[in-house]
Amino acid sequence: MSAVDITKDLEHATLVVTSVFPAPPERVWQLWADPRQLERWWGPEPYPATVVDHDLRSDGHVSYYMTGPEGDQHKGYWRVLEVEPPTRLVLVDGFADADGEPDDDLPTSRTEVTIEPLDDTRTRMTLTSIYDTTAELEQVLAMGMEEGIRTAVGQIDALLAED
């Protein structure tokens, strides 16, 4: 299993998640580009994700929800800012309300995904999420963001092993 390294920088309101996968960048990119693959890892156990809309292009929109063990749903969205397949994705990552609209009471982050080859068989994926304030980062950390993203990214190896 690939290690998931998480670095929190409270001073700069930044959370960085780094992993290395046994696959080329084009394959790791498909984890984002294919909504059915995204569903299989984006939601941490036991909160599987369901992707509702998936328009992964500049000015595009992705919406999804995660379903908890009691049937509770937690909705989210991405507003896609930049896309450079298969190496870079920049988006606004936010929480949505019950109607799927942005929930202005919860923080959003500007998240940059970089996918870079390390050699012929390994790729590093880095997710850098920047919040407006330290308080916003602390809020999502208190909601379980660190463990959730660790668990979610930790599911990627099994998906890649199916190839």
Helices and strands as residue ranges (DSSP letters): E 4-9, E 14-21, H 25-33, H 35-42, E 49-54, E 61-67, E 73-84, E 88-96, E 109-117, E 123-131, H 134-142, H 145-154, H 156-161
